[in-house]
Amino acid sequence: GLPNREDRPKRGSHAKRLLPMTPAAPRLRVVVLISGSGTNLQALIDAAAAGQPFEICGVISNRPAAPGLARATAAGIPVRVVDHTKFPDRARFDDALGDAIAAFLPGLVVLAGFMRILSDALVNRFAGRMLNIHPSLLPRFQGLHTHRRALEAGTAEHGASVHFVTTELDGGPVIAQARVPVQADDDEATLAARVLAREHELLPRVVSWFAQERLAMHGDQVWLDGAPLRHPV
Ligand code: GRF
C-alpha cells in the first residue's frame, strides 16, 4: 500500500522515481589471441569503447612478453598467457589454449597477429566463430613475410584479408579485404605500415558485422545478410 504519510517525500521534494534501467542488449563477447604488438587488438578495444556492438572479454597470448598484453591490461581486460614453450607437444598446447579460450565464454574468437598454426581439433572447436586477419589479398601470399614477397613479385596491389579460420592455413573463406597500392619506392616497412593502417579499419568492421549477426559461415561459404558472398567485400 501507500507509504504512510511521514514516509512520503515532502511536497515539492519531487524525489525522482528512478526509472528501471532497461538492460542494454548484451554485446558479443570476443576473445582476441595475440603474439606481438597488438595494434589490431588495440583497434578492436577502441572500437568497442566507441560503442561497437561487441566487447573484448579476454586476451590470450602464447608469448609472455607480447607487448599487446599491456594494451589489454590498460583497458581492464583479463589476460591469459598460454606459453607454447611450456608444453610437450602441439596437441597439449592446443588443448590448453582451447580451454583458456572457452573459459571466457566467447561468442567469437579473433586471431590478431597470432603466430601459431592451430590444430584441426582446436579449429573445429570454434568453427564458424573464429576469424583471422592476414596481411595479404588472399589467396595470394598465404603464410609469412607477405609484404616482402609482394614487393619481390612486383605486384601493383597488396592489402589485408579477414577470413573465417578453417583447418586450411590462411585458407578459410575470405569475408572482406582492404586494398592498397604498392608504390615504386616502397620497402617492406612502408608497405607493411600502409597495410596495417587499413587492417585497423577492416577488422573492427567485420567483427561488428558478426556481432550484428549479419555474418556467418555455412560449409566453406561466407554468408552476409542472408546471402552467400560471391567474392570478398
Ligand atoms: C598484422 O600485420 C596482421 O595482419 C598479422 O600480424 C600483424 C599483427 O600486428 N597477422 P599487431 O600485433 O596486431 O600489431
Residues whose N, C-alpha, C, O or C-beta is under 5 A from the ligand:
A	BS01	GRF	G36 S37 G38 T39 N40 L41 A112 G113 F114 I133 H134 P135
